[in-house]
Amino acid sequence: MTTAIETDIAARLAAIDWDTVATTLDGAGWARLPGLLGDGECDALAATYDTPPLFRSHIQMARHGFGRGEYRYFAYPLSPLVAALRSRLYPRLAPLANRWHERMGLPARFPADHADFLARCHAAGQRRPTPLLLRYGAGDYNCLHQDLYGEHVFPVQAAVLLSAPGQDFSGGEFILTEQRPRMQSRAAVVPLAKGDAVIFAVNVRPVRGSRGDYRVAMRHGVSEIHSGQRHTLGVIFHDAS
């Protein structure tokens, strides 16, 4: 049964020009969805960070050399809003994911429905949910990384900024880097407001060259927080082993 939240999220996503999003992703490896969530939704999601039963694990980033800060992975069943974002964003991105894999000569193809893709993950032993909430305070940061959790990887993911830059925190820019073959790395700082989502490549993406497509590796992270507190929702479409 479709929930009211799913219907609402589906309507918001239907209003987005996905052809433009796909073109931007092809060109830069990322695209912004302004105002995907409202202020109240952002605040409510950020507040759930202090409700441990909603989560399956709690990671202190410094202990693992990931940076400074912390995050929690949601447990199943996911909260209704997170579940709706995950299930409704996926079919909008699956056609792009399939085109990317075809262009890069990668064999995996992705079904239209997220439940079918999760069934594939779970059959391969990737059964742990990967959506997460991240919390940063002054001096915290997230090292450049890729969110790869097993054999089955959906090639794009999403992050939603739940805090207001310049009001709730300062610093803490979302950063992406790409490494093209035989070239130096290029960095991009993604401008996000509270409630904005960014869609970006998880691992590699295709880039058109003079001799056809080649693969570009991408990583993402967050620069140092200067003051305040920053919350982010991460929406990863494959589950973890």
Buried (B, 14 or more C-beta within 10 A) or exposed (E): EEEEBBEBBBEBBEEBEBEEBBEBBBEBBBBBBEEBBEEEBBBBBBEBBEEEEBBBEEBEBEEEEBBBBBBBBBBEEBBEBBBBBBBBBBBBBBEBBBBBBEBBEBEEEBBEEBEEBBEBBEEBEBBBBBBBBBBBBBEBBBBBEBBEBBEBBBBBBBBBBBBBBEEBBEBBBBBBBBBBEEEEEBEBEBEBEBBBBBBBBBBBBBBEEEEEBBBBBBBBBBEBBEEBBBBBBBBBBBBBE
